Amino acid sequence: MSGRLRWGILGAASIAVRRVMPAIARSRAGMLYAVASRDQRRAEEIAGRFGIPHVYGAYEALLADREVDAVYIPLPNNLHRPWTERAAAAGKHVLCEKPLGITAEDAAAMVDACARAGVVLLEAFMYRFHPQIERLQEMLRAGAIGDPWLVRAAFTFAVAGSANIRLDAALGGGGLLDVGCYCVNISRLVLGEPRTAFASADYERDVDVRLAGALRFSGNRMALVDCGLRTPYRQMCEVVGPDGAVLLTRPFQPEEEPAELIIRRSRGQPDERVEVAGTNQYVRMIDHFGDVVAGEPARHPPAEAIANMRVLDALRRAAQTGAPADVG
């Protein structure tokens, strides 16, 4: 492979059409080469919209195309592992939607399959590529608020009706896997690896539609997370230290508008507002993927996805049993 990566898209999911495919088209490192859908007409419609030269009515056919360098997998959660493993066997690099699997066991098997095949595997956590997250990490390293001891993170929205795949337990649905994974990820980004998880959840047809949890880290540090599919739209992250707090009002979906970090200190002191220029975090993710294929180290290697899944597994167990769950 030389030059820009030739991307194949497995499926016609909304996230692919609205976010990732436009990002590939805008990237310096990739180009849209093929799309597959089990609905041939849908694949043809998408190909026409984006000027994609190759259309397939089956995922297997796309993987058999030797000109495809990398695939993006936006399929339902329960299909992430089988199609990642098939893509690896076909020699394709893989960008898989978050969460990488339904369980940490799934994620570990996917990482192993790609390592054995010698292909790149990255989890599509796009928010980590936005400069506001880089700026947050710089602030914390510089001691802007002292050593963080608490993270509060929330990501919720309302799913209409009952037909949404997020409400299907067989497909790996639920708020924890869909949006709670972001809250866990940013908590770990700040505080490291938790030891114990506590959680409570409301369920609908065996799918968590509202979940609140707490993660205990070493040194009496904590993260409070909440996520849901039957709640108003909310996203936020607050990092608290002994000398102040940093608030991100749009940590996960800032779109391409300028983002803002608000630093709050002692009573009577004015808030400090740090503006970060707008960008497209999906384009940055695609370009980084291309750099990793070209030989640069991954900023977030696939082992990171396994670690995140371990925490999600623990929160799930804690919510189901009503008892604390060890992580790991």
Secondary structure, 3 states (H helix, E strand, C coil): CCCCEEEEEECCCHHHHHHHHHHHHHCCCEEEEEEECCCHHHHHHHHHHHCCCEEECCHHHHHCCCCCCEEEECCCHHHHHHHHHHHHHCCCEEEEECCCCCCHHHHHHHHHHHHHHCCCEEEECHHHHCHHHHHHHHHHHCCCCCCCCEEEEEEEEECCCCCCHHHCHHHCCCHHHHHHHHHHHHHHHHHCCCCEEEEEEEEECCEEEEEEEEEEEHHHEEEEEEEECEEEEEEEEEEEECCEEEEECCCCCCCCCCEEEEEECCCCCCCEEEEECCCCHHHHHHHHHHHHHCCCCCCCCHHHHHHHHHHHHHHHHHHHHCCCEECC
